[in-house]
Amino acid sequence: MSHEPATLLLVDDEELLRAGVQEMLEMSGYTVITATNGHEAMACLKQHAIDLVITDLVMPKMDGVDFVEQLRQSWPDVPVIVVSGSTRNIMQRYGIESIQVPGADASLSKPFKGVDLMSQIKALLEART
């Protein structure tokens, strides 16, 4: 039973983190497309069939909250994992208790463990099939 590897969209403006996560995901057999902000990510979504999105919250041009909101309008079914390092700023800005962003399916705080990210990806992808 062979199936295509899932295509993941990784959105983060931190190059080192993005490269590290991309390498880990590719070693696990995923196809990874990267973007550095929400605008780039929206363009990627239009060009590729994306199975799951992993996005940072704090980014230039379009932050993760705005990006997830826009993504949901066109792709209501794509699972989204939100990752954030500066949780406190985000909580203050949106007056929220956790980094559970509207529209996101899961969230992780930086620094996160690779195994935690992998298990969230697996669970969300399995829930779709």
QUIWO-V623881 format. One record per backbone hydrogen bond with DSSP energy under -0.5 kcal/mol. NH is the residue of the N-H (numbers start at 0). CO is the residue of the C=O. Records with the same first field share a line. If there is no record, write none. Layout:
BEGIN
NH->CO ; CO
END
This chain:
BEGIN
7->5 ; 30
8->51
9->7 ; 32
10->8 ; 53
11->9 ; 34
14->12
17->13
18->14
19->15
20->16
21->17
22->18
23->19
24->20
25->21
26->22
27->23
28->25
29->24
30->5
31->29
32->7
34->9
37->61
40->36
41->37
42->38
43->39
44->40
45->41
46->42
47->43
49->47
50->6
51->6
52->78
53->8
54->52 ; 80
55->10
56->82
58->56
61->59
63->56
66->62
67->63
68->64
69->65
70->66
71->67
72->68 ; 69
73->69 ; 70
74->70
77->74
78->50
80->52
81->79 ; 105
82->54
83->107
86->84
89->85
90->86
91->87
92->88
93->89
94->90
95->90
100->98
103->100
104->79
105->79
107->81
109->83
115->112
116->112
117->113
118->114
119->115
120->116
121->117
122->118
123->119
124->120
125->121
126->122
127->123
128->124
END
